[in-house]
Amino acid sequence: MIANLRGILIEKQPTYVIVEAGGIGYEVWIPLSTFYQIGEVGAEVSLRTYTSVREDAIQLFGFSTARERELYIKLISVQGIGVRSAISMLSGMDADEIITALKNNDLAKLTAIPGVGRKTAERLVIELRDKVAEIGPQQIVRDDKAAAATDRIYDDALSALLNLGYQKSAAEKALRAANNEVSEPNVQRILRAALRNLAR
């Protein structure tokens, strides 16, 4: 199993990156939190990874921190949570918020994540409430540079939504609503709020 990948970032999209290491380009699926932490194309990057092996595919999933990878592995251990849906969960809400919601049996918070219904939220709490206590206290570094420029935040968030396949008009409407909901906006917070609005 590939547990860590270090190399040159040669392509970067909101849902995946390609990292070249040893002359091989590895496609790695990522959550949005990692997208904003990983740096720009051409930079040397290091990702903690999880390797998914199935009969028809081998896929890599990458994370900016060991903490996020650890939570991801716990999420996919729950029945009904697949390797891609767990990535979507980590894109919809950051690791600290998910861990807190699980510990506090906060079903309302969990069902605010796009794609997570009440039954799934209940299953997550039952199976992971005690297990997430094992995850270390390391905090995920947030993208503070984006918070300095409102226009850049909006443009980056809109670009990400368009890359995820949303129509421009719907994306713009969701971003306007998100802007009113987030008190201290940065790209991640605005994007997560917009995704929640789009999922309603």
Secondary structure, 3 states (H helix, E strand, C coil): CCCEEEEEEEEECCCEEEEEECCEEEEEECCHHHHHHCCCCCCEEEEEEEEEECCCCEEEEEECCHHHHHHHHHHHCCCCCCHHHHHHHHHHCCHHHHHHHHHCCCHHHHHCCCCCCHHHHHHHHHHHCCHHHHCCCCCCCCCCHHHHCHHHHHHHHHHHHHHCCCCHHHHHHHHHHHHHHCCCCCHHHHHHHHHHHHHC
